[in-house]
Amino acid sequence: MSHTKTALVTGANKGIGREIARQLAEKGYTVWLGCRDGARGQAAVTELNEAGFKVQLLEIDVTSDASVQAAAQVLAKQTDHLDVLVNNAGILGPRATPLEETTANIKATYEVNVFGPIRVTQAFQALLKAAPSARVVNMSSGLGSMTLTSDPSSPYNAFNNLGYNSSKAALNGVTVALANAFRPFGIKVNSADPGYVATDLNDHAGPRTVVQGATPAVWLATLGDDGPTGAFFQESGPQAW
C-alpha cells in the first residue's frame, strides 16, 4: 500500500516556515500550515494552492495549551499519521541589552521558542508514533550556539540578546531530550540552524534567502533511516552546540 507523506510546519504563513512548507509540498508531502492568524494562514494556503502545491491550513497558537490540543484533535480527524513536524514558530523578542531585558519579556520569548515546541511535539506525539519513521525538526539558530556566541572572534558574539539566544540554546537541549525519548519509536529529532536569513524577524537584514534558510530543515525532515538524531545542523553540516 502507498503511504501518503504528511507534514505540519508551525509559523508557516510567511518567511522560512512558509518556504519549508512549500519545499516539502514540492517533494510530495501533504502539508498543513500551522498558523496563529487564520486569515493570514488562509491567504498563504490559497497562494500555494494556486501555485500547484498541496497544502492546508491548521490554526494553532503554540503558546496556548487549549489551541494546541484542539489543533491536534482537528488534524487527527484528517490523517492517521504525521511523518514530519517542523517546530518553526518563533519570536526575537525585545531588542534590549542583557542588563536591561526584563524577565517578563524573556518569559514571553521562551513561551514561543521553547515551550511552544515542547507543547506541540507532546500534543502530536500519537500521530508521529503512528508514522513509519517520523521526523521532528526544531528551528534553532547559530545564536543558540554557546560555542559561537562565547567566542569574541565569532560574528555571532556581537548579537548579545539574552532572551532569544538563551531560548535557542534551551531549545537545543529540548531537541536532545526529545531525541532520546523518541529513539525507541524510530523517530528522529534534530535542530536546524537556517543562518542569518532576511525575514520579518530581523527587518529583512539577513544576507540569506528563505530558500537557503529552509534547506537544513527540509534535509532533516526527509532524513533516511541511517540519518542522525539529537544533533544540530546548518546547511553545510554539523553546527557547534
Secondary structure by P-SEA (a helix, b strand, c coil): cbbbbbbccccccccaaaaaaaaaaaaccccccccccaaaaaaaaaaaaaaccbbbbbbbccccaaaaaaaaaaaaaccccccbbbccccccccccccccccaaaaaaaaacccaaaaaaaaaaaaaaaaccbbbbbbbccccccccccccccccccccccaaaaaaaaaaaaaaaaaaaaaccccbbbbbbbccccccccccccccccccccaaaaaaaaaccccccccccccccccccc
